[in-house]
Amino acid sequence: MEPVNIGNRLIGPNHPPYIIAEIGSNHNGDMDLCRRIIDAAVACGADAVKFQSWSKSSLISTQEYSRNISYDDKKRHFGSLEAMVEKYQLTQDQHIAISAYCHEKKIAFLSSCFSPEEVDLLESLSVPAHKIASMDIVHVPLLEYVASTGKPIILSTGMAALAEIDRAVDILKSNGSGPIVLLHCISIYPPEYDDIHLNNIKMLEQTFQLPVGFSDHTIGTSIPLAAVALGACIIEKHFTLDKNLAGWDHWISAEPDELKKIVEESRNIFNALGNYKRIVRQAEKEKRQKFRRCVVIKKPLKRGDRLSTKDIDFKRPGTGISPDELKYIVGRSLKRDMKEDEELKWSDLQ
């Protein structure tokens, strides 16, 4: 399986996990807040920040707006759905400004695309890859349009049956897409632990022979780190400065201390996983002399005595005759008198 190159960073087997700080709409329409979140993601060591490129007209129908006028949860919903979408959408100028700021801060700028016009906008900003949200895995025209860019594609699989994932991958490939990375995803905010099924990471990798990451909607750090241990090549995690901020996703997002832990521990886990080849390092070989055992004499013996298993014990250190060489010493005679608990050497044997 070949790695995927996103912004000169290789992603896939034998490469460290790529950590995406999903800002999404957590900027709350405030570009100063947006820049501060980007700064925090950089400080945490994330590889990329990701946004969502939709507008009031490209994502939701007028009738749906009319059905969602008010909400009981005033912390996550300040008004009608239409008012919130209008406030949280990113304009073309804001896209340009954010992309430039990410370039200045040397962190990759990514965004989920929700219409052909937004694909074109992201193409004009030279994004290194296109992200397709779980909701659009059955949006055939959008899949075809994104594929036509030839860019690498990160495809989330939340809510999708295996046949739908298979069809989406086939559409992307047949329309000229770049290499594809799948993200195992559960589109519940947050999911119950028994709904997550992290073993799907390996299943998707084996089924499609594609690199597979994990788009995380859990609270905390344990599940994304477990995903890395199972081989996830990307971790996408919602990110905020403060879970208590008003807005849609802050409450399920990682704060800086959590994202920093995910970044650092993901790399530690990757390094610890190593490979399937059994390797005994030199430092560990040197430990053999301290930790293993050697043959010692269990009781005082005289020169000429013939050794039996009853005369022998095994104790540290491992600098003498090893226990697995026992068959080469039983029945042989001693050249000299030996004391109880004395370490036996080959030179002590006839």
C-alpha positions, 0 to 999 in steps of 0.5 A, a space after each residue: 500500500 503506497 503512502 499518500 503525499 499531502 503537502 509534502 507529508 507522507 501519510 500511511 503505513 510506516 509514517 507517523 499519524 497526521 494530526 488534523 485540528 478540526 476547527 470547523 465552525 468553532 471560529 464562531 464567525 470571529 476571525 480573531 478567534 479563528 487566528 488564535 485557534 490556529 496559533 494554538 493548533 500550531 503550538 500543539 504540533 498539529 500537522 493541519 487545521 481544517 475548516 468547512 467550506 459551505 455557505 448559507 445557500 450551498 448547504 441547507 434548503 429554505 424549507 429546512 431553515 423555516 423548520 428550525 427557527 429556535 432552539 431550547 439549548 441557547 448555549 449551542 444555538 444563539 438563534 435560528 438555524 439560518 442566522 447561525 449558518 449565516 454567522 458561521 459561514 466563511 466568505 471568500 475573503 475569509 477563506 483567502 485570509 485564513 489560508 494565507 495565515 496558515 501559510 504564514 504559520 507553516 501549518 497545512 490549510 484544509 477544508 471540507 468542500 460542500 459544492 462545486 463552487 467551494 471546490 473551485 475556491 479551495 483549488 484557487 487556494 492550492 489546498 494540498 488535498 480535498 476533504 469530503 464529509 461523511 454526509 456527502 459520501 452518496 453525493 455522486 455529482 460532488 464526488 465526481 467534481 472533486 475527483 476531477 481535480 486530481 488532488 488527494 482525497 480524504 473521505 469520511 465514512 460516517 453513516 455509510 454502509 460498506 457498499 456505499 463506501 465501495 461505490 464512492 471509492 469507485 466513483 472517485 477513482 474512475 473520475 481521476 482522483 488523486 490517492 484516497 485516504 478513508 476515515 473511519 467515523 461515527 457521526 454521533 456527537 459524542 458516540 457511545 463507546 460500544 458504537 465506535 468499533 475501532 476495529 473497522 480501521 483494520 477492516 477498511 484497510 484490508 477491504 479497500 487496500 487504502 490508508 485509513 484514519 479516524 475522524 473522532 467525535 468522542 470526548 477526551 483523548 483515549 479513543 483517538 490514541 487507541 485508533 493510532 495503536 490500531 494503525 490509524 494514519 490520520 487523526 481528525 479531532 475537533 479543536 477549540 480554545 475552550 469547551 465552554 464557548 458558545 457554539 455548535 461544536 466547542 463542547 465535544 472539541 479538544 482543548 489545547 492540552 488535550 490536542 497536545 497530548 494526542 499529538 505527542 502520544 500519537 507519535 510515541 505510540 507510532 514509534 513504539 509500534 515498530 514493525 513485525 520483524 523481531 529485533 533484539 537491540 544491543 542494549 537489550 542483549 547487554 541486559 542478558 548478562 544481568 537478567 538471565 541465569 547461569 549454572 551454579 553448584 548447589 552443594 560442595 563438590 570434590 574434584 572428580 565428582 560427576 555432575 547430576 541435575 541434583 548438583 545444579 541450580 540456576 541463578 543470576 547473573 547470566 555471565 556463565 553457562 546458560 540453563 539451555 546448555 544443561 545437557 552439555 554438562 550433566 555427567 561430566 566430571 569436575 577439575 577442581 573442588 567447588 563450593 556451594 553456590 559457586 558459578 560453574 565455568 567451562 574451564 571447571 569441567 573435565 
